[in-house]
């Protein structure tokens, strides 16, 4: 019968091989942290008190709404918005704040100005605004105005900082 290898020597040899391989490969890349959703940042204000969390795939959710209310119903239209927002905001959607942001797009020149500045179509500017909102760079204040903000963890001692008002509350367009 062959003699057993010394287990300590075997472990030392394996460790040396791993160290040599690691040195040839180089340092491991740093994995980025899981993207933080707006919900996780706990934004302040009345627009961020309620979060919609549709359960199921987009198709499952729409099929249920269509069966219950009809495909041309207000409920179906609202759910299409929520599902669109979910792609930007993650599993929890601040519907009241997201709809208010859409009012800025429809009733002000904010998206048009952004589109011109960036050289992009207005629809894409809307997406950019929602992305900034989802990251906490834009927030809706209690009075409905839009603010550029610094979220907690951005050197703000764990507090939200409202930096600059970007737009006052959009007024409803009235028919004369």
Helices and strands as residue ranges (DSSP letters): H 7-25, H 38-41, G 46-48, H 58-69, H 74-89, H 95-107, H 110-118, H 122-134, E 138-140, E 146-150, E 161-167
